[in-house]
């Protein structure tokens, strides 16, 4: 039995759709395709794999890293639609989707609420 303070062994997986790599506490099974969280959600929503793959590669997802237990996130390079500056986001940016950098997001949130609170 493992000691509760011991971290579990993590196994590398590669997404069959976008090619990103992430780690989980279960070993990969030969012959079974696995999908990262982002691709799985889009596949469940009915998006075709070729479209997901194209969007992921356009966003630079190939080689991105996700980690299940280590809380690492996959981040993608994007351009802020408000100021035009470069930024990184934790989701695959889609064409036509509004992307805000951290400072523009904070400014918009402050403007909408009048006090800088998130409105919750």
KERONU-299197 format. One record per residue: residue in three letters; residue number from 1; y, x negated, z negated of N, C-alpha, C in turn. Coordinates in steps of 0.1 Angstrom, whole numbers, always signed. Example, Ala and Ser with C-alpha at 12.3 -4.5 7.8 and 13.67 -1.06 7.14 Angstrom:
{"ALA", 1, {-57, -132, -78}, {-45, -123, -78}, {-33, -132, -78}}
{"SER", 2, {-22, -128, -71}, {-11, -137, -71}, {+0, -129, -79}}
//
This chain:
{"UNK", 1, {-12, -8, +0}, {+0, +0, +0}, {+12, -9, +0}}
{"UNK", 2, {+22, -5, +8}, {+35, -13, +9}, {+44, -10, -3}}
{"UNK", 3, {+50, -21, -7}, {+61, -20, -17}, {+72, -12, -12}}
{"UNK", 4, {+78, -3, -20}, {+89, +6, -14}, {+101, -2, -11}}
{"UNK", 5, {+103, -14, -16}, {+115, -22, -13}, {+112, -30, +0}}
{"UNK", 6, {+100, -31, +5}, {+97, -38, +17}, {+101, -30, +29}}
{"UNK", 7, {+107, -36, +38}, {+111, -29, +50}, {+99, -28, +60}}
{"UNK", 8, {+97, -17, +67}, {+86, -16, +76}, {+87, -25, +88}}
{"UNK", 9, {+76, -28, +94}, {+76, -36, +106}, {+82, -27, +117}}
{"UNK", 10, {+91, -32, +125}, {+97, -25, +136}, {+91, -30, +149}}
{"UNK", 11, {+88, -21, +159}, {+82, -24, +172}, {+93, -21, +183}}
{"UNK", 12, {+93, -30, +192}, {+103, -28, +203}, {+97, -18, +213}}
{"UNK", 13, {+106, -9, +218}, {+102, +1, +229}, {+113, -1, +239}}
{"UNK", 14, {+109, +3, +252}, {+119, +3, +263}, {+119, +17, +269}}
{"UNK", 15, {+130, +23, +270}, {+132, +36, +276}, {+127, +36, +290}}
{"UNK", 16, {+118, +46, +294}, {+113, +47, +307}, {+123, +52, +317}}
{"UNK", 17, {+134, +57, +312}, {+145, +63, +322}, {+156, +53, +323}}
{"UNK", 18, {+163, +49, +313}, {+175, +41, +314}, {+172, +26, +312}}
{"UNK", 19, {+161, +22, +306}, {+157, +8, +304}, {+163, +2, +291}}
{"UNK", 20, {+170, +10, +283}, {+175, +4, +270}, {+163, +1, +261}}
{"UNK", 21, {+166, -8, +251}, {+156, -12, +242}, {+160, -7, +228}}
{"UNK", 22, {+150, -3, +220}, {+153, +1, +206}, {+140, -2, +198}}
{"UNK", 23, {+141, -1, +185}, {+130, -4, +176}, {+127, +8, +167}}
{"UNK", 24, {+114, +10, +165}, {+109, +21, +156}, {+98, +16, +148}}
{"UNK", 25, {+94, +23, +137}, {+83, +18, +128}, {+70, +21, +134}}
{"UNK", 26, {+68, +27, +146}, {+55, +29, +151}, {+53, +21, +164}}
{"UNK", 27, {+41, +16, +166}, {+38, +7, +178}, {+38, +15, +191}}
{"UNK", 28, {+41, +9, +202}, {+41, +16, +215}, {+26, +18, +219}}
{"UNK", 29, {+23, +29, +225}, {+10, +32, +230}, {+9, +30, +245}}
{"UNK", 30, {-1, +23, +249}, {-3, +19, +263}, {-4, +32, +272}}
{"UNK", 31, {+3, +32, +282}, {+3, +43, +292}, {+11, +55, +289}}
{"UNK", 32, {+18, +55, +277}, {+27, +66, +274}, {+41, +62, +275}}
{"UNK", 33, {+49, +69, +283}, {+63, +67, +285}, {+71, +72, +273}}
{"UNK", 34, {+80, +64, +269}, {+89, +67, +258}, {+103, +68, +263}}
{"UNK", 35, {+112, +76, +256}, {+126, +78, +260}, {+135, +76, +248}}
{"UNK", 36, {+146, +69, +250}, {+156, +68, +240}, {+162, +81, +236}}
{"UNK", 37, {+169, +82, +225}, {+174, +95, +220}, {+183, +102, +231}}
{"UNK", 38, {+192, +94, +237}, {+201, +100, +247}, {+194, +105, +259}}
{"UNK", 39, {+184, +98, +264}, {+177, +102, +276}, {+168, +114, +272}}
{"UNK", 40, {+162, +114, +261}, {+153, +125, +256}, {+161, +138, +256}}
{"UNK", 41, {+173, +137, +250}, {+181, +149, +249}, {+185, +155, +263}}
{"UNK", 42, {+188, +146, +272}, {+192, +150, +286}, {+179, +156, +293}}
{"UNK", 43, {+168, +150, +291}, {+156, +155, +297}, {+152, +169, +292}}
{"UNK", 44, {+153, +171, +279}, {+151, +184, +273}, {+161, +194, +279}}
{"UNK", 45, {+173, +190, +281}, {+183, +199, +287}, {+181, +202, +302}}
{"UNK", 46, {+171, +195, +308}, {+168, +198, +322}, {+174, +188, +332}}
{"UNK", 47, {+181, +178, +328}, {+187, +168, +337}, {+176, +160, +344}}
{"UNK", 48, {+177, +158, +357}, {+166, +150, +364}, {+167, +135, +360}}
{"UNK", 49, {+156, +129, +358}, {+156, +115, +354}, {+164, +105, +363}}
{"UNK", 50, {+164, +108, +376}, {+172, +99, +385}, {+187, +100, +382}}
{"UNK", 51, {+192, +112, +379}, {+206, +114, +375}, {+209, +107, +362}}
{"UNK", 52, {+200, +108, +352}, {+202, +101, +339}, {+202, +86, +341}}
{"UNK", 53, {+193, +81, +349}, {+192, +67, +352}, {+204, +62, +358}}
{"UNK", 54, {+209, +69, +368}, {+221, +65, +376}, {+233, +65, +366}}
{"UNK", 55, {+235, +75, +358}, {+246, +76, +348}, {+245, +64, +338}}
{"UNK", 56, {+233, +61, +333}, {+231, +51, +323}, {+234, +37, +329}}
{"UNK", 57, {+230, +35, +342}, {+233, +22, +348}, {+247, +20, +351}}
{"UNK", 58, {+254, +31, +355}, {+268, +31, +358}, {+276, +27, +345}}
{"UNK", 59, {+271, +32, +334}, {+278, +30, +321}, {+274, +17, +315}}
{"UNK", 60, {+265, +10, +321}, {+261, -3, +316}, {+250, -2, +305}}
{"UNK", 61, {+242, +7, +305}, {+232, +9, +294}, {+220, +0, +295}}
{"UNK", 62, {+217, -6, +307}, {+206, -15, +308}, {+207, -26, +298}}
{"UNK", 63, {+198, -28, +290}, {+198, -39, +280}, {+205, -35, +267}}
{"UNK", 64, {+210, -23, +266}, {+217, -18, +254}, {+206, -17, +243}}
{"UNK", 65, {+210, -18, +230}, {+200, -19, +220}, {+203, -7, +210}}
{"UNK", 66, {+192, -1, +207}, {+192, +10, +196}, {+181, +5, +186}}
{"UNK", 67, {+183, +9, +174}, {+174, +5, +163}, {+172, +17, +154}}
{"UNK", 68, {+160, +22, +152}, {+157, +34, +144}, {+160, +32, +129}}
{"UNK", 69, {+155, +21, +123}, {+156, +19, +109}, {+169, +11, +105}}
{"UNK", 70, {+173, +3, +114}, {+184, -6, +111}, {+198, +0, +114}}
{"UNK", 71, {+199, +13, +118}, {+211, +20, +120}, {+220, +14, +130}}
{"UNK", 72, {+215, +6, +139}, {+223, +1, +150}, {+224, +11, +161}}
{"UNK", 73, {+235, +12, +167}, {+238, +22, +178}, {+239, +15, +191}}
{"UNK", 74, {+236, +23, +201}, {+239, +18, +215}, {+253, +22, +218}}
{"UNK", 75, {+261, +12, +223}, {+274, +15, +227}, {+276, +12, +241}}
{"UNK", 76, {+285, +19, +248}, {+287, +18, +262}, {+302, +15, +265}}
{"UNK", 77, {+305, +6, +274}, {+318, +3, +278}, {+324, +15, +286}}
{"UNK", 78, {+336, +18, +283}, {+343, +30, +289}, {+358, +27, +290}}
{"UNK", 79, {+365, +36, +297}, {+380, +35, +298}, {+386, +47, +292}}
{"UNK", 80, {+395, +45, +284}, {+402, +56, +277}, {+410, +64, +288}}
{"UNK", 81, {+408, +78, +288}, {+415, +86, +298}, {+430, +88, +294}}
{"UNK", 82, {+433, +85, +281}, {+447, +87, +277}, {+456, +75, +280}}
{"UNK", 83, {+451, +63, +276}, {+460, +51, +277}, {+455, +42, +288}}
{"UNK", 84, {+442, +44, +293}, {+437, +35, +303}, {+431, +22, +298}}
{"UNK", 85, {+431, +20, +285}, {+425, +8, +279}, {+410, +8, +278}}
{"UNK", 86, {+404, -3, +277}, {+390, -5, +276}, {+386, -1, +262}}
{"UNK", 87, {+374, +6, +261}, {+369, +9, +247}, {+354, +10, +248}}
{"UNK", 88, {+348, +12, +237}, {+333, +13, +236}, {+330, +26, +229}}
{"UNK", 89, {+320, +33, +234}, {+317, +46, +228}, {+302, +47, +225}}
{"UNK", 90, {+297, +55, +215}, {+283, +56, +212}, {+275, +66, +220}}
{"UNK", 91, {+280, +69, +232}, {+273, +79, +240}, {+275, +75, +255}}
{"UNK", 92, {+266, +79, +264}, {+268, +76, +278}, {+280, +84, +284}}
{"UNK", 93, {+290, +77, +288}, {+302, +84, +293}, {+298, +89, +307}}
{"UNK", 94, {+301, +102, +309}, {+298, +108, +322}, {+311, +110, +330}}
{"UNK", 95, {+310, +110, +343}, {+321, +111, +352}, {+328, +124, +349}}
{"UNK", 96, {+341, +124, +347}, {+349, +135, +345}, {+351, +139, +330}}
{"UNK", 97, {+343, +132, +321}, {+344, +134, +307}, {+356, +127, +301}}
{"UNK", 98, {+363, +134, +292}, {+374, +128, +285}, {+369, +118, +275}}
{"UNK", 99, {+374, +105, +276}, {+370, +95, +267}, {+383, +90, +260}}
{"UNK", 100, {+383, +89, +247}, {+395, +84, +240}, {+391, +72, +232}}
{"UNK", 101, {+400, +62, +233}, {+398, +50, +224}, {+401, +54, +210}}
{"UNK", 102, {+399, +45, +201}, {+400, +48, +187}, {+415, +52, +183}}
{"UNK", 103, {+425, +44, +188}, {+438, +47, +185}, {+443, +60, +191}}
{"UNK", 104, {+439, +63, +204}, {+443, +76, +210}, {+436, +88, +203}}
{"UNK", 105, {+423, +86, +199}, {+416, +96, +192}, {+423, +99, +179}}
{"UNK", 106, {+427, +89, +171}, {+434, +91, +158}, {+447, +98, +161}}
{"UNK", 107, {+455, +94, +171}, {+468, +100, +174}, {+466, +114, +177}}
{"UNK", 108, {+456, +118, +185}, {+454, +132, +189}, {+450, +140, +177}}
{"UNK", 109, {+441, +134, +169}, {+437, +142, +157}, {+449, +144, +148}}
{"UNK", 110, {+457, +134, +146}, {+469, +136, +138}, {+479, +146, +143}}
{"UNK", 111, {+481, +146, +157}, {+489, +156, +163}, {+484, +170, +162}}
{"UNK", 112, {+471, +172, +163}, {+465, +186, +162}, {+465, +192, +148}}
{"UNK", 113, {+464, +183, +138}, {+463, +188, +124}, {+476, +186, +117}}
{"UNK", 114, {+485, +178, +122}, {+498, +177, +116}, {+498, +168, +103}}
{"UNK", 115, {+487, +165, +98}, {+486, +157, +86}, {+476, +145, +87}}
{"UNK", 116, {+470, +144, +98}, {+460, +133, +100}, {+446, +137, +95}}
{"UNK", 117, {+444, +148, +89}, {+431, +152, +84}, {+423, +157, +96}}
{"UNK", 118, {+410, +157, +95}, {+401, +161, +106}, {+400, +176, +108}}
{"UNK", 119, {+406, +183, +99}, {+405, +198, +101}, {+393, +205, +96}}
{"UNK", 120, {+384, +198, +89}, {+372, +204, +84}, {+375, +209, +70}}
//
